[in-house]
């Protein structure tokens, strides 16, 4: 991986974050036939307002840069005292397989330890086995898969236990994508 730095984002970063997220999820949208009509809240349709609303709701965004350009980002949401959600992990397609995604996930795991929660959870498209396997490399464990009426795919939740005695974790209060 090139020399890179991870930083916390501010509202001034919303435009760049929305663009990174949209561009990064276009290949997933194409692969699974996701459109603004059938999945309006999919990250491939991310807007500046989404980012700003997330930040207003307490979601923290982190950006990773290389050569003074943002190449990826991730969001962290503290759901409650037990769990945080890792959201919108995005690395530009031409910057993948350089360690940026790994650095972002490791950064989130470090941040979560500081928050004192027990689990980090994220939802992925159930059929995206390569992504599930990638998360397993961090010791995330697979959880239940669910169907949501507003999504044309099943969602599998994977989680990472911060404490050694942790088990897999399902979404809080039925929350999901």
Secondary structure, DSSP 8 states (H G I E B T S, - for coil): --SEEEEE--GGGHHHHHHHHHHHHHHHHHHHT--TTT-TTSGGG--HHHHHHHHHTT-EEEEEEETTEEEEEEEEEE-SSSEEEEEEEEE-GGGTTSSHHHHHHHHHHHHHHHHT-SEEEEEEETT-HHHHHHHHTTT-EEEEEEE-TT-SSEEEEEEEESSTT------GGG---
